[in-house]
Amino acid sequence: MNIEFLRELCEIPGIPGREERVRAHIEGSIKGLFDEIHTDAMGSLICTRKPTKTSKGRKKPTRVMIAAHMDEIGFYVRHVDDQGYLWLNPAGGFDPRNLFSRRVLVCAQKHDFIGVMNPGGKPIHISSPEERKKVPETEEFFIDLGMSPKEVHRKVKVGDFVVMHEPFIEQPEKIVSKALDNRMACFIAIEALRSIAKSKAASAKHACEIVVVFTVQEEVGLRGAVASANSVGADVGIGLDVTLACDTPGVPESQRVTKHGDGVGLMIQDSSMIANHELVEDLIAVAKKYRIPFQRCILPRGGQDGAAIQRAGSGAKTAAIVVGTRYIHTVTESLHKKDLQAAIDLLAAWLPTA
């Protein structure tokens, strides 16, 4: 795996509605993989790879849409006060318990600025025990840029965006980063297509038309995928995303969803989609054939872009390929390298059979 490429993807700032930097980096990295590339009106990058072999008994090739969203959770600046503090509006779902004392990157029109984010209130030395028990709401957090109020007002405007500013870390078995949700999926799609393109084996040729869509605004309601899925009109859809891996202290085993190291996840049901059972069995058959480790999973709450493909137009057979990720929607999102590799291998092996 090209871990350095995954690092680049994760560290680029791009929240819902401001994915342009991620899109530009992806577009510059996929030359030769696709026959057609264009950006739709919402900003999703739609990449089409034509069949490399003829399909027997079909008048036209099966169109497979793979959706991987580019956006990460973040904030928009909603107010700059007289003291130069920035107040925020979330773009995506945050647990305020994970927001204390964070370094952030404020992406303004001309420059990016590193700041610190904290909630309003007293520090530990002068606060009461009751005050220290309170968990602030998201809107109580502000950013200090360490500039004079005049300079802040000159450089930062309402509508500029903010992401967490933390490094990508490679551990012996794991990868830890902000924005693995869902740059990991963008990485999987590209690596799988690279594998297919580089292979000289007859088994890597595909009769289907592959449309990979790097979507926008998933974290605020699958918005980009809805538009692109209706445009693509797929016969078959695959949503690529993270899912929970709650195989950690304090979570009952029955609620862990996936387990690190047990392989790629095949999502049977989440709150946005029930997967097509025949398609899931096809994916399982491929995984077994090539000895790719996999785990079946159900997510009680949460969804992914596959739901938009499933419902677009007259509908499509859809499944979700997921990678179990610990500590989702934090700066310590963590996945197992074996599970990531299994997801790449499964997608690359299945597409020639679609």
Wavefront OBJ file of the C-alpha trace (Angstrom):
o trace
v 0.000 0.000 0.000
v 1.122 3.531 -0.740
v 0.836 4.788 2.832
v 2.362 8.137 1.907
v -0.511 8.772 -0.516
v -3.019 7.984 2.236
v -1.170 10.422 4.496
v -1.462 13.153 1.869
v -5.188 12.543 1.470
v -5.877 12.613 5.207
v -3.907 15.768 5.905
v -5.562 17.890 3.206
v -8.313 20.080 4.708
v -11.768 19.657 3.180
v -15.113 19.917 4.969
v -18.607 19.558 3.459
v -18.916 22.175 0.732
v -15.165 22.876 0.673
v -13.680 19.714 -0.808
v -11.866 21.449 -3.667
v -8.325 20.824 -2.367
v -9.002 17.114 -1.913
v -10.590 16.899 -5.356
v -7.605 18.603 -6.997
v -5.160 16.230 -5.312
v -7.152 13.169 -6.332
v -7.535 14.384 -9.902
v -3.794 14.903 -10.146
v -3.146 11.391 -8.806
v -5.369 9.278 -11.065
v -3.982 10.046 -14.506
v -4.306 7.007 -16.770
v -6.774 5.139 -14.573
v -9.950 6.463 -16.203
v -11.204 7.249 -19.683
v -13.366 10.193 -18.657
v -13.194 12.558 -15.672
v -15.450 15.487 -14.883
v -16.690 17.483 -11.922
v -20.437 17.895 -11.460
v -22.234 21.042 -10.352
v -22.006 20.122 -6.673
v -18.297 19.387 -6.844
v -18.195 15.585 -6.913
v -15.478 14.115 -9.119
v -16.989 11.543 -11.515
v -14.448 9.162 -13.066
v -15.410 6.574 -15.679
v -13.384 3.562 -16.781
v -14.786 1.793 -19.836
v -14.958 -2.022 -20.132
v -11.737 -3.788 -21.059
v -13.493 -6.881 -22.383
v -16.850 -7.568 -24.009
v -19.765 -8.835 -21.950
v -21.393 -12.036 -23.086
v -25.153 -11.988 -23.517
v -25.554 -8.306 -22.620
v -26.625 -5.540 -24.967
v -24.785 -2.977 -22.868
v -22.261 -3.267 -20.052
v -23.325 -3.222 -16.437
v -22.635 0.183 -14.942
v -21.099 -0.016 -11.482
v -20.924 3.127 -9.357
v -18.474 3.241 -6.465
v -18.971 6.147 -4.057
v -16.268 7.459 -1.722
v -16.825 10.802 -0.056
v -14.066 13.413 0.137
v -15.368 15.556 2.992
v -14.360 15.386 6.636
v -16.230 16.851 9.573
v -15.253 20.406 10.445
v -16.569 23.891 11.066
v -17.453 27.136 9.361
v -16.572 30.437 11.006
v -19.925 31.987 11.962
v -18.697 35.046 13.883
v -15.518 36.993 14.573
v -15.923 38.969 17.798
v -14.365 42.274 18.844
v -11.561 40.476 20.707
v -10.610 38.466 17.611
v -12.021 35.130 18.762
v -13.637 32.916 16.138
v -16.993 31.277 16.850
v -18.036 28.232 14.900
v -20.871 26.352 13.258
v -20.331 22.594 12.821
v -20.422 20.876 9.438
v -20.871 17.272 10.500
v -21.430 15.440 13.762
v -19.180 16.177 16.735
v -19.090 14.854 20.285
v -18.061 17.927 22.327
v -16.132 15.694 24.730
v -13.541 15.244 21.964
v -13.075 18.961 21.248
v -11.216 20.187 24.319
v -7.811 21.835 23.850
v -7.409 21.110 20.152
v -5.078 22.582 17.574
v -7.013 23.601 14.479
v -6.318 24.890 10.988
v -8.348 27.913 9.913
v -8.556 27.928 6.120
v -9.103 31.519 5.036
v -9.323 32.923 1.530
v -5.593 33.597 1.092
v -3.810 31.685 3.863
v -4.226 28.928 6.441
v -3.646 29.768 10.105
v -2.987 27.455 13.039
v -5.102 28.217 16.083
v -6.200 26.636 19.344
v -9.778 25.695 20.195
v -11.237 25.650 23.711
v -14.643 26.151 25.294
v -15.535 29.340 27.073
v -15.262 29.146 30.864
v -12.821 29.049 33.745
v -9.636 26.933 33.804
v -9.217 24.179 36.396
v -7.368 26.420 38.870
v -10.316 28.755 39.453
v -13.349 26.617 38.559
v -15.608 24.829 41.018
v -16.085 21.034 41.050
v -19.572 21.503 39.580
v -18.254 23.719 36.781
v -15.645 21.087 35.898
v -18.340 18.411 35.454
v -20.158 20.350 32.735
v -19.620 19.269 29.127
v -19.932 22.371 26.915
v -22.113 22.396 23.818
v -20.391 22.617 20.445
v -21.380 26.267 20.012
v -19.491 27.183 23.204
v -16.102 26.472 21.629
v -14.021 29.286 20.155
v -10.672 29.638 18.372
v -7.741 31.793 19.459
v -5.367 32.616 16.572
v -2.833 34.458 18.688
v -3.225 37.610 16.598
v -4.432 41.089 17.346
v -8.196 41.575 16.825
v -7.450 43.952 13.954
v -5.302 41.349 12.183
v -7.878 38.599 12.708
v -10.639 40.751 11.206
v -8.415 41.513 8.236
v -7.462 37.902 7.529
v -10.483 35.784 8.550
v -14.086 36.146 7.403
v -17.411 34.543 8.203
v -17.651 31.454 5.991
v -13.977 30.464 6.175
v -13.613 26.856 7.254
v -11.829 24.993 10.018
v -10.435 21.470 10.407
v -8.529 19.709 13.150
v -4.753 20.026 12.873
v -3.192 16.762 13.966
v -0.505 14.568 12.359
v -1.008 11.282 10.541
v 0.596 8.438 12.527
v 1.675 5.014 11.295
v 1.829 2.399 14.051
v 3.140 -1.168 13.641
v -0.315 -2.568 12.786
v -2.545 0.511 12.656
v -2.930 3.882 11.002
v -4.152 6.820 13.083
v -5.321 10.120 11.618
v -8.043 12.676 11.391
v -10.189 12.339 8.231
v -9.727 8.594 7.747
v -13.491 9.051 7.471
v -13.469 9.051 4.530
v -10.173 9.656 2.744
v -9.541 5.996 3.464
v -12.340 5.131 1.011
v -10.925 7.437 -1.659
v -7.619 5.620 -1.151
v -9.250 2.185 -1.447
v -10.984 3.088 -4.713
v -7.807 4.450 -6.273
v -5.578 1.598 -5.077
v -8.070 -1.013 -6.313
v -8.265 0.625 -9.739
v -4.482 0.872 -9.877
v -4.282 -2.840 -9.129
v -6.691 -3.637 -11.953
v -4.942 -1.289 -14.390
v -1.462 -2.663 -13.649
v -2.449 -6.311 -13.840
v -1.733 -8.182 -17.054
v -3.822 -11.164 -15.978
v -6.928 -11.990 -17.981
v -8.837 -12.215 -14.700
v -8.308 -8.472 -14.145
v -10.194 -7.460 -17.297
v -13.692 -6.194 -16.635
v -16.851 -6.235 -18.742
v -18.576 -3.647 -16.574
v -18.311 0.109 -16.868
v -16.752 1.372 -13.646
v -17.754 4.817 -12.409
v -15.896 5.947 -9.306
v -17.429 9.045 -7.760
v -15.507 10.978 -5.146
v -18.499 12.649 -3.567
v -19.056 15.831 -1.588
v -21.132 16.683 1.484
v -21.699 13.143 2.738
v -21.233 14.178 6.356
v -24.262 16.473 6.173
v -26.667 14.029 4.553
v -25.263 12.212 1.467
v -25.967 15.355 -0.552
v -23.330 14.988 -3.251
v -24.037 11.297 -3.740
v -27.740 11.970 -4.300
v -26.971 14.281 -7.215
v -24.219 12.148 -8.743
v -26.122 8.876 -8.384
v -29.061 10.321 -10.284
v -26.660 11.500 -12.977
v -24.731 8.231 -13.287
v -27.743 5.906 -13.335
v -25.890 2.837 -12.079
v -27.096 -0.748 -12.275
v -24.984 -1.749 -9.292
v -23.646 0.397 -6.475
v -20.914 0.083 -3.867
v -20.629 2.494 -0.975
v -17.093 2.700 0.420
v -16.790 4.042 3.945
v -15.552 3.534 7.462
v -17.708 1.870 10.067
v -17.452 1.466 13.808
v -14.895 -0.824 15.405
v -15.930 -0.678 19.043
v -13.697 -3.564 20.108
v -12.410 -1.348 22.906
v -12.865 -1.129 26.706
v -16.276 -0.010 27.899
v -18.288 -1.335 24.933
v -20.202 -4.645 25.131
v -19.027 -7.229 22.614
v -22.514 -7.328 21.089
v -22.177 -3.655 20.113
v -18.692 -3.639 18.595
v -19.978 -3.787 14.944
v -16.548 -4.871 13.619
v -13.273 -6.055 15.107
v -9.842 -4.771 14.107
v -7.834 -7.326 12.173
v -10.766 -9.564 11.212
v -10.907 -8.248 7.657
v -12.954 -5.980 5.422
v -16.525 -5.341 6.518
v -19.597 -6.158 4.437
v -22.425 -3.999 5.721
v -25.705 -5.892 5.777
v -27.756 -3.034 7.231
v -27.260 0.480 8.520
v -29.769 3.238 9.161
v -29.585 4.446 5.546
v -29.582 1.183 3.574
v -30.289 -2.540 3.604
v -27.795 -4.180 1.269
v -28.881 -6.383 -1.621
v -28.354 -9.874 -0.210
v -27.398 -11.402 -3.577
v -24.708 -8.776 -4.096
v -23.382 -9.385 -0.588
v -23.174 -13.114 -1.325
v -21.311 -12.356 -4.575
v -18.773 -10.316 -2.626
v -18.444 -13.091 -0.050
v -17.854 -15.669 -2.787
v -15.030 -13.549 -4.217
v -13.535 -13.044 -0.765
v -13.564 -16.788 -0.107
v -12.096 -17.583 -3.528
v -9.133 -15.289 -2.994
v -8.865 -15.935 0.769
v -9.571 -12.314 1.623
v -10.578 -11.966 5.291
v -14.018 -10.435 5.766
v -16.642 -9.855 8.436
v -20.362 -9.274 8.107
v -21.642 -6.305 10.088
v -24.697 -4.248 11.005
v -24.585 -0.608 12.131
v -27.660 0.453 14.152
v -27.158 4.180 13.508
v -25.255 5.903 10.730
v -25.218 5.636 6.956
v -23.109 6.017 3.831
v -23.308 7.042 0.172
v -24.437 3.614 -1.018
v -27.922 4.557 0.146
v -28.067 7.343 -2.438
v -27.062 4.959 -5.235
v -29.663 2.423 -4.125
v -32.489 4.966 -4.326
v -31.464 6.873 -7.450
v -33.599 6.677 -10.583
v -35.243 3.271 -10.813
v -32.954 1.867 -8.118
v -29.790 -0.212 -8.101
v -28.454 -3.344 -6.458
v -26.234 -1.923 -3.737
v -23.872 -3.050 -1.014
v -21.354 -1.326 1.236
v -17.707 -2.270 1.637
v -16.458 -0.826 4.916
v -13.370 -0.793 7.112
v -13.772 -0.947 10.885
v -12.425 2.238 12.421
v -11.962 3.001 16.093
v -12.699 6.433 17.569
v -14.655 7.732 14.546
v -15.171 11.498 14.272
v -12.096 12.270 16.351
v -8.484 13.150 15.521
v -7.486 9.628 16.598
v -9.451 7.609 14.047
v -7.681 4.247 13.862
v -7.817 1.386 11.370
v -5.955 -1.891 10.970
v -3.671 -2.176 7.940
v -4.833 -5.748 7.284
v -8.452 -4.621 7.073
v -7.528 -1.777 4.728
v -5.584 -4.128 2.448
v -8.469 -6.604 2.485
v -10.859 -3.876 1.302
v -8.555 -2.981 -1.595
v -8.104 -6.636 -2.531
v -11.827 -7.392 -2.411
v -12.831 -4.436 -4.576
v -10.083 -5.197 -7.104
v -11.054 -8.876 -7.267
v -14.815 -8.320 -7.432
v -15.009 -5.637 -10.128
v -13.920 -7.990 -12.962
v -16.812 -10.275 -11.994
v -19.504 -7.570 -11.904
l 1 2 3 4 5 6 7 8 9 10 11 12 13 14 15 16 17 18 19 20 21 22 23 24 25 26 27 28 29 30 31 32 33 34 35 36 37 38 39 40 41 42 43 44 45 46 47 48 49 50 51 52 53 54 55 56 57 58 59 60 61 62 63 64 65 66 67 68 69 70 71 72 73 74 75 76 77 78 79 80 81 82 83 84 85 86 87 88 89 90 91 92 93 94 95 96 97 98 99 100 101 102 103 104 105 106 107 108 109 110 111 112 113 114 115 116 117 118 119 120 121 122 123 124 125 126 127 128 129 130 131 132 133 134 135 136 137 138 139 140 141 142 143 144 145 146 147 148 149 150 151 152 153 154 155 156 157 158 159 160 161 162 163 164 165 166 167 168 169 170 171 172 173 174 175 176 177 178 179 180 181 182 183 184 185 186 187 188 189 190 191 192 193 194 195 196 197 198 199 200 201 202 203 204 205 206 207 208 209 210 211 212 213 214 215 216 217 218 219 220 221 222 223 224 225 226 227 228 229 230 231 232 233 234 235 236 237 238 239 240 241 242 243 244 245 246 247 248 249 250 251 252 253 254 255 256 257 258 259 260 261 262 263 264 265 266 267 268 269 270 271 272 273 274 275 276 277 278 279 280 281 282 283 284 285 286 287 288 289 290 291 292 293 294 295 296 297 298 299 300 301 302 303 304 305 306 307 308 309 310 311 312 313 314 315 316 317 318 319 320 321 322 323 324 325 326 327 328 329 330 331 332 333 334 335 336 337 338 339 340 341 342 343 344 345 346 347 348 349 350 351 352 353 354
